[in-house]
Amino acid sequence: MHGLKRSIKMTDKPSLEQLEKENRRLHRAVEELAILNEIATAISSTQSLEAIIDKIVQKCIQHLHVQQAVVNLLGEKSKIQQLNTMVRGADSSAVIPFRLDTELTGWMITNQKPLLSNDLANDSRFHYSKHENLSLHSVLCVPMTLNGRLMGLVSCFNKKSPEGFDGQDQRLLCIIATQSAQIIENARLRQKEEDLIRVEEELRLACEIQTGLLPKSTPELKGYDVTGISLPARIVGGDYFDYILIDEFHYAFCLGDISGKGLPAAVLMANLQATIKGLVMSDPQPDRCLARANTILFRNTSPNRFATMFYGVLNLKTNQILYSNAGHNRPILVSSSGHITELQSAGLALGFLENTPYSTDLARLDKGDSLVIYSDGVTEAMNPDEEEYGEERLYQLIQSVYDEPARNIQDKLIESVKTFTQGHPQSDDITLVVIKSC
């Protein structure tokens, strides 16, 4: 019995080899935890995506004892698109051949599992000439995945120990890759948020600039009541209106609508507005002014960019309006009795053809008459059933308020459109100019 107890005790006592093995396992586990802790600190940091990737690469080199480490981030839309590659190593002479890099990436995308090779020159998974001076002899590559989506690859080249990579190295790199995927995703999301904030700030400034380009006040013209407004469908828009003093007895006014919406239309709008201002100062004649504006727009913009415009010159002595129309909605002339007529003249939109002639026509504003100039954002405004506001409703509204001040006509028309759309998103810029003789 005593001998049996002695035998059991002798059997239970671990050998020196077992202790050393357990010690190495514990040391490896502590090292893995330390690595993960170092990488995890990047989650709450404000470092850039590039800095975080660089840190991950450096930790791989340090703890896996390799010559090179590479992180390849794959495009979010196309798996074969590399968005970012960071390579760091003590020995930069070990250049990855293009064919090997391409085949390695292709194999990983296809299989999406770890790849370990300690004899690249004889690995049948890769094909390159035996005569190539290959400075790489071993590779360990693991996928970075998040929620089942392949985000990229983490690769280590040239293990410094003679034995090469082993299963423990693969396990550690898989842990690093899993941790890194979440960190990189967090960095990407933070970068997108910062980009969005920057874009919103740029749009806010663009809106501020565009608002500054529009008339800050209506002109005080003896015998006339004038008002205007522009409501962009987005933060910035492609509609504009303007009043331009020519001399003591002549005032130019215009309303333009650039094709498209948003920032591109707003940039072209600002360009066109400056062009018209400059042309009016040299020659305010409507047909010649629009013809020159058309040539400038045609020569300086792409073929898919154009603008419609109504441009008129009001003679304060004769109460006559000399006007030209470049493909714009026909303005509505309302008499003092409520009778509605359209200003019929219409030419081709600006920017379609280089040499386009425009005609000049004449209208008259007697006392109590009103001229309503509008963009198609008014008549094409839609309700939730995708029904347009239309010209008929526009005429009915104007006839119901024709004898009111210009500002009332403007405000009630805008209110009518908003009531009709029932909160449906504004599909196009809405711009109005009302000139009333009083």
Steps between C-alpha positions, in 0.01 A plus 500: 500500500779737593668419171180577307471843665862570423438397137198730470695794640786435263257482206320823594821701527551691169824453319740784426406475134129537584573801720700665227223430248235641732722798571537567126123470457434745782766735368342482154153567647629801695676624186178461298302692760764773503488527121121517495502759777748715306291476183171553685616840623460620141121452524451802723778704345457784255774373272451496126429177312854502360652539847293213639601270212863596552472412867349159421780432251769593751349271766494209254869553419593534865311203643511255210869568433467550125679708241189660354133540581232627265139607550288509184162668536259390232251735339156511658330469159749288309707231667784533252549870565781578744423815693801503729817298544750560780837319491756533780810294578856514620618363165326672209703309241251212504272640233177311428493409128192629321393153383535353849314792654216461246479121536511518878219757506296298252543178698397668824193664346393166351564283806469748787700286740855514643791419270835382636802418286861458611626415149364753253737396223345152486142583599266376225242765586720770349658522157808696412826435325755293690762739366345794683714625784231449763602661829192363678505146630204476741158658538212492744181670385161515672172671400351791689125448519221685677144368513582255225638771269859483378664831583859426416809289563781495754819344363837432659809411296832332585483356849840565659525161672631205291189295575275750325138568586303253714147451627556731796600781263189439295280504809653827622469670160134388474432660838675820391305505172166450678574781745636724225188461283281668761757769570540582131122504450466744790770719346329489162166597651662783693674620184170490308333698776778760491473518120123545526540779756753672273269469197206636701712795611610566141137485386401738779765745386391453137142575602617810684695615193210428266256684723740794494494501120122543490355850541512604867207735453243588237551815297286798596361612165258787481162369393596133540480231764765229452582180688691177440589173674695181431452175694761234406395134497829416669737703717611686189314532171522585134233773480573867538341837449649846488423870466760712322497880489586623150438871540254738662207387284584140414513190718590151379358192668554132427417153623715201404475125549812286463462137392544261791500567873739526790858626507588461126191701403579760767854550366372549145227729629759727664699504175194588293392770742842667479491470119159666473601784732808570290309485172220730623755765587642498146179445298163448676306430178322167585558309175869592478556440870358146487682420172835588658416314821411196289835506322693529826303218662537276194877546483567456871275214610444135412232412239257375767496834681258773397277766651162655433455870564250781477664842473320834478571872521236720663472857373378707794398786272285309255403202725609270221697178538743398227569128547651182360436141604758219477289186538349608829142465626292778349437771762140585587368853442192574710297810418338724760172320427650154562536397135795269443728486195837338443804674357531279195857565384729198554840401364745215552648438845845645562788263426334271243642647179783747468346746253140541606300813417246636748206729433396803703134565577308777674245493781341775705414525867209736555389602845379197695661250260736232634770288339568162664826330396556150637716190464366155416546398864161667555292321237687169533469480879345161585277369774533151655294357210760643258248742354649830382383841620466603136424821315124489556537522879760773453261710289212447744715606795627813323149600397388469862768739628579721196384820670722451807855635554788319332622345826154355571484347152841342557428368851156361416635322194778338705247406768269350237781285360603377846138416587464307176820295551391397853857475623619302198874569447567799275615357167634820343601854592211747527565859398261793452520864400188718512494853352184699559417844361324716759 
